[in-house]
Amino acid sequence: MSFSHLNQTILAFVAGLLAVSGFAPFSLFPLPVFALAVVFVSWLRAENPRAAAKTGFAFGFGLFGAGVGWIYVALHDYGDMPLLLALPATALFAAFLALFPALAGYAQARLRTPAWASVLLVMPALWVLIEWLRGMIFTGFPWLTLGYAHSDSPLAGYAPLLGVYGVSLAAAVSAGLIAWLWQMRWSRPGKLALAILAVLWFGGAALRTVSWTQPHGEPFTVALVQGNIAQELKFNEDALVGTLETYRRLALQSEARLTVLPETALPLLRHEIPPSLLEQLRDHARQNGGDMLVGSFERNNGSYYNSLFTLGAADEQHYRKQHLVPFGEFIPMRPLIGWFINEVLNIPMGDLGRGDKQQVPLSIAGQRVAANICYEDVFGEEIIRALPQATLLVNVTNDAWYGHSHAAAQHNQMSQMRALESGRMMLRATNTGVTSIIGADGKLLQQLPQNQEGVLLGTAQGYDGITPYARWGNTAVLLLIALMLASAWGLRRR
C-alpha cells in the first residue's frame, strides 16, 4: 500500500469515528454528512474498485467500532464470555458491518459513470441501499443508519414520507452535493450544488410543519416506570423478591390512566407471578379508570415468549415479541453452533418462541396500543403493520445489558424516528433508561435520568390517520433508489 493509499484509509477511518458524534447522545447531526462527503471524495479519487472498497471498509470499521462497541458489555460483563473471546468477537462484528460500506465503494467504482453522476446519484443511492440490506440480512441490524442522526434535524421532515431510509437518502445526497462543491469550488456547477443543498434542507424544514395525523380522543395521563434493576440482579433468584417489591411500589404510586412497566419487569413466567401482586396491580389500575401494561415471560403450548400482558379495566390481553435478538433470544443454525454458544455465553431465556407477525393492537386506556418489545422498534417497516388501527405506540425495553454506554440513547433516538414515520406518540418504559415520552412529531418531550429509579408522569394523546410512509413502507424509497441507479446507468451507456 502506497503512502497516499494509507493516508486515504486513515482519513476514512477517522471520518467514521467522527460520524458517531452525529448520533445520540451527542446529536451533532451535520458531522455524519461531512464525514460521508469525505468518503465520497475519496471514492471519486480512488484508482480502482478495490481501493474504493478499502476506503469504505475503513470508514465502516471506524463508525461501527466506536458506535456499537457496547456489544462487548453484553458479551463479557453480562454474558460471561471470556475477555479473549469477547474482544475479538466485538471487533469481528464491527468488521462484518464494515463490509457493507466496502461493498458500496466497490459497486460505485464498477459502474464508471461520469463524476457528477457518481457523486450525486450512484454513491448516495448505493449507500442507502446497503443500509437497507444491513437492516434485513440475518434478521437485520439497522443501528447507525444515517437517517437516525437526523431525528431532530430539518431532514426529519422527510421521515413521514419516506421513512428513515428516505432521511438517509436526503443526508447522503447532501454529502454528495458537499463533495461536488469541494471538487468544483465556486464554479457554476459548485454554486448549483450549493443551491440544491439549500433547497433540500429548507424543504425538509418546511415538511416538519405538516401534520399528517389527527388527535384521537382526549389527552390522558401516563406513568412510565423505571425500576433500575441492575442486570446482574435481574435474573438472580435471591434478588427476585426485591425486584417484585420495587415494581409493585413504583406502580402503585401512580394515578395515571395508563401505567407501563418495562420489558420483563417481573422476571417470571406469567402463571408464576404471585396472584396477590397481580390483584393489587389490577385493582389499582381500575381505581385509576384505566390499565397497566406489564412485562414478563409467558409459556404457551411448550414455547416460551417475551411478552406483555394487561391488567385493569379492560379484559386481559397479551402481546408476544416476534422479532427476536440473534444469540440473545434464539440461536441461529442451532444444530451447528448451538453447543458452542451455550458454552461461551450465559443468556437467561435465550431460546424463545416468536409471536405472530400480525397482532391486534391492545385496547386499553381508551386507546389502541401498538406494543413492541426491546429492539423491535428499530424496524420501521414492522411497526407500521399496526397502522392505521393503532392510535399509540409503546416500547418496553431493557438496555441494562449495555451498561453505561451510548446504546440506550441511540435506541431512544431510533424511537423518535418511529414516531415521525407513523405520526403517533411513542411511550418508552425501560429498566435503566432511556424512559421517555416522544411526541407525534418525533420531539423528545420528557425523559427520566438514566440509571435512576423513578416514574415518569406525563400526558399522552392518541392519533388517527396515516402517513405516506405508513401507507407505502420502504417501497417508495427503494423505487427512488432504483430510478437514481437506472438514470446513472443510462448516462454510463451514453
C-alpha positions in Angstrom: 0.0 0.0 0.0 1.4 3.4 -1.0 1.7 6.3 1.4 -1.2 8.0 -0.5 -3.4 5.0 -0.1 -2.5 4.7 3.6 -3.5 8.4 4.1 -6.9 7.8 2.4 -7.5 4.8 4.6 -6.6 6.6 7.8 -8.7 9.6 6.8 -11.7 7.4 6.1 -11.3 5.6 9.5 -11.1 9.0 11.3 -14.2 10.2 9.4 -16.0 7.1 10.6 -15.1 7.8 14.2 -16.2 11.4 14.0 -19.5 10.3 12.4 -20.6 8.6 15.6 -20.9 12.0 17.2 -23.8 12.8 14.9 -25.9 10.2 16.8 -27.3 10.3 20.3 -26.3 11.3 22.9 -24.1 13.9 21.1 -26.6 14.5 18.2 -24.2 16.7 16.2 -26.2 15.8 13.0 -24.1 17.7 10.4 -21.0 15.6 11.3 -22.1 12.3 9.6 -22.9 14.3 6.4 -19.5 15.9 6.2 -17.9 12.5 7.2 -19.7 10.8 4.3 -18.7 13.6 2.0 -15.0 12.8 2.8 -15.7 9.2 1.8 -17.4 10.3 -1.5 -14.4 12.5 -2.4 -12.1 9.6 -1.6 -14.2 7.3 -3.8 -14.0 9.8 -6.7 -10.2 9.8 -6.4 -9.8 6.0 -5.9 -7.6 4.3 -8.6 -9.8 1.2 -8.8 -12.8 -0.6 -7.2 -10.5 -2.4 -4.7 -9.1 0.8 -3.4 -12.7 2.3 -3.1 -13.7 -0.8 -1.1 -10.8 -0.4 1.3 -11.8 3.2 1.9 -15.4 2.1 2.6 -14.3 -0.6 4.9 -12.0 1.8 6.9 -14.9 4.2 7.3 -17.3 1.5 8.4 -14.8 0.0 10.8 -14.4 3.4 12.5 -18.1 4.0 12.5 -19.2 0.7 13.9 -16.2 0.0 16.1 -16.9 3.3 18.0 -20.6 3.3 17.6 -21.7 -0.2 18.6 -18.7 -1.3 20.6 -21.1 -1.6 23.5 -21.8 -5.1 22.3 -18.8 -6.0 24.3 -20.5 -5.1 27.5 -23.4 -7.6 26.8 -21.0 -10.3 25.8 -18.4 -10.0 28.5 -19.9 -8.2 31.5 -23.3 -9.9 31.5 -23.0 -12.8 29.0 -19.9 -14.1 30.8 -18.0 -14.5 27.6 -14.2 -14.6 28.4 -12.3 -11.5 27.6 -10.1 -13.1 25.0 -13.2 -14.1 23.1 -15.4 -11.0 23.7 -12.8 -8.5 22.4 -12.2 -10.3 19.0 -16.0 -11.1 18.8 -16.8 -7.4 19.1 -14.1 -6.4 16.5 -15.3 -9.1 14.1 -18.9 -7.8 14.4 -17.7 -4.3 13.6 -15.6 -5.7 10.7 -18.7 -7.6 9.4 -20.8 -4.4 9.4 -18.0 -2.5 7.7 -18.3 -4.9 4.7 -21.4 -3.1 3.7 -19.8 0.3 3.1 -16.9 -1.6 1.4 -19.5 -3.2 -0.9 -20.9 0.2 -1.7 -17.5 1.6 -2.5 -16.7 -1.3 -4.8 -20.0 -1.2 -6.6 -20.0 2.5 -7.3 -16.5 2.3 -8.8 -17.5 -0.6 -11.1 -20.3 1.5 -12.6 -17.9 4.0 -14.0 -20.4 6.8 -14.5 -19.4 10.5 -15.1 -18.1 12.1 -11.9 -21.1 14.3 -11.2 -23.5 11.3 -11.7 -21.3 9.1 -9.4 -21.3 11.6 -6.5 -24.9 12.8 -6.8 -26.7 9.7 -7.9 -24.7 6.5 -7.6 -22.9 7.0 -4.3 -26.0 8.2 -2.3 -28.3 5.5 -3.8 -25.8 2.7 -3.1 -25.1 4.0 0.4 -28.8 3.8 1.3 -29.3 0.5 -0.5 -26.6 -1.2 1.6 -28.1 0.4 4.8 -31.4 -1.2 3.8 -29.7 -4.6 3.2 -28.0 -4.3 6.6 -31.4 -3.8 8.2 -32.7 -7.0 6.5 -29.9 -9.6 6.4 -29.6 -12.1 9.3 -32.8 -10.6 10.8 -31.3 -7.1 10.5 -29.1 -4.7 12.4 -30.0 -1.1 11.3 -28.1 0.6 14.1 -26.3 3.8 13.0 -28.3 4.1 9.8 -27.5 7.6 8.6 -31.1 8.9 8.9 -31.2 8.3 12.6 -28.7 11.1 13.2 -31.3 13.5 11.8 -34.2 12.7 14.1 -34.0 16.3 15.3 -32.6 18.0 12.1 -34.5 19.7 9.3 -34.2 16.5 7.2 -36.5 14.7 9.7 -39.3 16.3 7.6 -38.8 13.6 5.0 -39.5 10.7 7.6 -43.3 10.7 7.3 -43.0 10.5 3.5 -40.1 8.0 3.0 -39.1 6.7 6.4 -35.7 6.6 7.9 -34.1 5.4 4.6 -35.6 8.4 2.9 -34.0 10.6 5.5 -30.7 8.7 4.9 -31.1 9.4 1.2 -31.5 13.1 1.8 -28.5 13.1 4.0 -26.4 11.0 1.5 -27.4 13.3 -1.4 -26.4 16.3 0.9 -23.0 14.6 1.3 -22.7 14.2 -2.4 -23.5 17.8 -3.0 -20.9 18.9 -0.5 -18.3 16.5 -2.2 -19.2 18.0 -5.6 -18.9 21.5 -4.2 -15.5 20.6 -2.8 -14.4 19.4 -6.3 -15.9 22.3 -8.2 -15.2 25.0 -5.7 -17.1 28.2 -6.6 -17.5 27.5 -10.3 -21.1 27.4 -11.8 -21.6 23.7 -11.0 -20.4 24.3 -7.4 -22.8 27.1 -6.9 -25.6 25.0 -8.4 -24.7 22.2 -5.9 -24.9 24.7 -3.0 -28.4 25.9 -4.2 -29.7 22.4 -4.4 -28.4 21.6 -1.0 -30.2 24.7 0.4 -33.5 23.6 -1.3 -33.1 20.1 0.1 -32.7 21.3 3.7 -35.3 24.1 3.6 -37.7 21.6 2.0 -37.2 19.2 4.9 -37.8 22.0 7.4 -41.0 23.0 5.6 -42.3 19.4 5.7 -41.7 19.4 9.5 -44.6 21.8 9.9 -47.1 19.4 8.2 -49.4 17.5 10.4 -50.0 14.1 8.8 -52.3 12.7 11.5 -55.1 14.0 13.7 -55.8 13.7 17.5 -57.9 10.8 18.6 -60.0 11.4 21.8 -58.8 13.5 24.7 -55.3 13.6 26.2 -54.8 11.2 29.1 -52.3 10.7 31.9 -49.5 8.1 31.7 -46.9 6.7 34.1 -43.8 5.0 32.8 -41.9 3.0 35.4 -38.1 2.7 35.5 -37.1 0.2 38.2 -33.3 0.5 37.6 -32.7 -3.2 38.5 -29.0 -4.0 37.8 -28.6 -6.6 35.1 -26.6 -8.8 37.3 -29.5 -8.9 39.8 -32.4 -9.1 37.3 -32.4 -12.9 37.0 -30.9 -13.6 40.4 -33.3 -15.7 42.5 -32.0 -14.1 45.7 -33.0 -10.6 44.4 -36.4 -11.7 43.0 -38.5 -10.6 46.0 -36.8 -7.2 46.0 -37.4 -6.8 42.2 -41.1 -7.6 42.6 -41.4 -5.2 45.5 -39.7 -2.4 43.6 -42.1 -2.6 40.7 -45.2 -3.0 43.0 -44.2 0.1 45.0 -43.5 2.2 41.9 -46.6 1.1 40.0 -48.9 1.9 43.0 -47.6 5.4 43.3 -49.3 6.4 40.0 -52.8 7.8 39.5 -52.3 7.7 35.7 -54.9 6.1 33.4 -52.1 4.1 31.6 -49.2 2.7 33.6 -46.4 0.9 31.7 -43.7 -1.4 33.2 -40.5 -2.3 31.3 -39.6 -5.4 29.4 -39.7 -8.5 31.7 -40.1 -6.2 34.7 -41.4 -9.2 36.6 -38.8 -11.8 35.6 -41.1 -14.8 36.0 -43.5 -16.8 33.8 -46.9 -15.2 33.8 -48.5 -18.1 35.7 -45.7 -17.9 38.3 -46.3 -14.3 39.3 -47.9 -14.2 42.8 -51.7 -13.8 42.5 -51.7 -11.2 45.3 -49.4 -9.0 43.4 -51.5 -9.2 40.3 -54.6 -8.4 42.2 -53.0 -5.3 43.7 -51.9 -4.1 40.3 -55.2 -4.8 38.7 -57.2 -3.1 41.4 -55.0 -0.1 41.3 -55.4 0.3 37.6 -59.1 0.0 37.8 -59.2 2.6 40.6 -57.4 4.9 38.1 -60.1 4.2 35.5 -57.5 2.6 33.2 -55.0 -0.1 32.6 -51.5 -1.3 33.3 -49.0 -2.9 30.8 -46.7 -5.4 32.5 -43.6 -7.2 31.0 -43.0 -10.8 31.9 -42.3 -14.2 30.2 -45.1 -16.5 29.1 -45.4 -20.2 28.3 -47.9 -21.5 25.8 -48.0 -24.9 24.0 -44.5 -25.7 25.2 -42.9 -22.5 23.9 -41.7 -19.5 26.0 -42.3 -15.9 25.0 -41.0 -12.5 25.9 -44.4 -10.9 26.4 -46.6 -8.1 27.7 -50.0 -8.5 29.4 -52.6 -6.0 30.5 -54.3 -5.6 33.9 -57.1 -3.2 34.7 -60.5 -2.1 33.4 -60.1 -3.9 30.1 -60.1 -7.6 29.7 -56.6 -9.1 29.9 -54.7 -9.0 26.6 -51.3 -10.2 25.5 -48.5 -9.2 23.1 -45.7 -11.5 22.3 -42.4 -10.4 20.9 -42.0 -11.5 17.3 -38.6 -10.1 16.2 -36.1 -11.9 18.4 -32.4 -11.0 19.0 -30.0 -13.5 17.5 -27.8 -15.2 20.1 -29.8 -13.3 22.8 -33.3 -14.8 22.4 -32.6 -17.5 19.8 -29.6 -19.3 18.4 -29.3 -19.2 14.5 -28.2 -22.5 13.0 -28.6 -24.2 16.3 -27.6 -27.7 15.2 -24.2 -26.4 14.0 -23.2 -23.8 16.6 -25.7 -24.1 19.5 -23.2 -26.2 21.6 -20.5 -23.5 21.2 -22.8 -20.6 22.0 -24.1 -22.3 25.1 -20.5 -22.9 26.3 -19.3 -19.3 26.0 -22.5 -17.3 26.6 -24.7 -17.2 29.7 -28.0 -15.6 28.5 -31.2 -16.3 30.5 -34.2 -17.3 28.5 -32.0 -17.5 25.3 -34.3 -19.8 23.3 -37.7 -18.1 22.9 -40.6 -18.6 20.6 -41.7 -15.9 18.1 -45.0 -14.2 18.5 -47.3 -13.8 15.4 -46.3 -11.1 12.9 -49.8 -9.7 12.9 -51.1 -9.0 16.4 -54.1 -6.8 17.1 -53.4 -3.6 18.9 -54.2 -3.7 22.7 -57.4 -1.9 23.6 -56.6 -0.2 26.8 -57.0 3.2 28.5 -59.3 4.3 25.7 -56.6 3.7 23.1 -55.5 1.1 20.6 -51.9 0.5 21.6 -49.3 -1.0 19.2 -46.8 -2.5 21.7 -43.3 -3.5 20.8 -40.5 -5.0 22.9 -36.8 -4.3 23.1 -35.3 -3.5 19.7 -38.5 -4.3 17.7 -38.9 -0.5 17.5 -35.7 -0.2 15.3 -37.6 -1.8 12.4 -40.0 0.8 10.9 -41.4 -1.5 8.3 -42.6 -3.7 11.1 -44.0 -1.0 13.4 -46.3 0.3 10.6 -48.1 -3.1 10.4 -50.3 -2.0 13.2 -51.4 1.2 11.4 -53.8 2.9 10.8 -55.6 0.9 13.5 -53.2 1.8 16.4 -53.5 5.2 18.0 -50.4 5.0 20.2 -47.0 3.3 20.2 -45.5 1.8 23.3 -42.0 0.4 23.6 -40.7 -1.5 26.6 -37.1 -2.5 26.8 -34.1 -3.4 29.0 -30.9 -1.7 27.8 -29.2 -2.5 31.1 -27.4 -5.2 29.0 -25.2 -2.4 27.7 -24.2 -0.8 30.9 -23.5 2.9 30.9 -22.7 3.0 27.2 -24.4 5.1 24.5 -26.7 2.2 23.4 -29.7 3.4 25.4 -29.5 7.0 24.0 -29.1 5.6 20.4 -32.1 3.4 20.9 -34.3 6.2 22.2 -33.3 8.3 19.1 -34.5 5.4 16.9 -37.8 5.5 18.7 -38.1 9.2 17.8 -37.9 8.2 14.1 -40.7 5.6 14.6 -42.9 8.4 16.0 -42.1 10.6 13.0 -42.8 7.8 10.5 -46.1 6.8 12.0 -47.5 10.2 13.2 -48.1 8.6 16.6 -46.7 9.4 20.1 -44.2 6.8 21.4 -44.1 6.0 25.1 -41.0 4.2 26.3 -40.7 2.4 29.7 -37.3 1.0 30.3 -35.4 -0.8 33.1 -32.5 1.7 33.4 -33.2 4.2 30.6 -34.0 6.0 28.4 -37.6 6.2 29.7 -39.3 8.9 27.7 -42.4 10.4 26.1 -42.0 11.3 22.4 -44.4 13.5 20.5 -46.0 12.5 17.2 -43.6 14.9 15.6 -40.6 12.9 16.9 -39.7 15.5 19.5 -38.5 14.3 22.9 -41.0 15.8 25.4 -39.9 14.2 28.7 -37.4 11.7 29.9 -36.1 10.3 33.2 -32.4 10.4 34.1 -30.7 7.2 33.2 -29.6 4.6 35.8 -32.0 6.0 38.4 -35.2 4.6 39.9 -38.3 6.6 39.1 -41.7 7.1 37.5 -42.2 9.4 34.5 -45.5 11.1 34.8 -46.9 12.9 31.8 -49.7 13.3 29.3 -50.2 11.5 26.1 -52.5 11.9 23.1 -53.8 9.3 20.7 -53.8 9.9 16.9 -55.7 8.7 13.9 -54.8 8.9 10.2 -52.0 7.5 8.2 -48.7 9.0 6.9 -47.4 8.3 3.4 -44.7 6.1 4.8 -47.2 4.1 6.8 -49.1 3.5 3.6 -46.1 2.8 1.3 -43.4 1.4 3.7 -39.9 1.3 2.2 -41.3 0.7 -1.3 -41.2 4.4 -2.3 -37.6 5.0 -1.3 -36.5 1.7 -2.9 -38.1 2.8 -6.2 -36.4 6.2 -5.9 -33.1 4.4 -5.4 -33.8 2.3 -8.4 -34.6 5.3 -10.5 -31.4 7.0 -9.5 -29.3 4.0 -10.4 -31.1 3.5 -13.7 -30.5 7.1 -14.6 -26.8 6.7 -13.8 -26.7 3.5 -15.9 -28.2 5.3 -18.8 -25.5 8.0 -18.6 -22.9 5.3 -18.5 -24.2 3.7 -21.7 -24.0 7.0 -23.4 
